[in-house]
């Protein structure tokens, strides 16, 4: 997958994407992450890309000229342009899996008070939010989206079953996990996990998933039933 990241601060992404599984996926050629500085497309003398909002209000708004030019520079037939915004559809497990099937994503980071609405109308395919809160910019949200989506791309995770058995795959939280030592500070691993009866273990895990989901996120159970 090719991922273009359009931002005012491309250096923000160097460290997160030069670590761990994403770094290995880039080295293998599974992921091609390309950073684009929106300021480079400004025609202003001092690379100015923002201005005060029409109608008044606090803060500054990214203007359409540089942003549209940056998008059009990298956009190809089949590319999906995504604007990370708290006003977008909620990022979830199913949406991550859906996006992982795309060949090329263009991820647009918001800054300041947002982006001129005409950019969204002319160039953006989807607005996506990582939660009901506001960040200082869309950069952290892009990191979250890339990390969550790439787990579903073949070859990024060594064991593909890992992505299929995590939380939310079946609409529920994941079951509790344990490893050695068998006893830690007086707390023992549940005996059922040591018996080797896989049918019983699977039943126990399903019960634990339901218990925790019902306790912390009962809304997920309602969605599962509907």
Protein Blocks (a to p, Z undefined) as FASTA:
>chain_A
ZZddddfblmlmmmmmmgcjllmmmmnomaccddddfklmpcbfnlpabdcdehiaedjd
ddfklmmmmmmmmpcghiacddddfkbccddfklmmmmmmpmbdcddddehjbdcfklmm
mmpmbdcdfbjcddfbfklmmmmmmmmmmmmpghjamblmlmmmmghklopacddddddd
fbgghiacdfklmnopaklmmmmmmmmmmmmmmmmmmmlmmmmmZZ
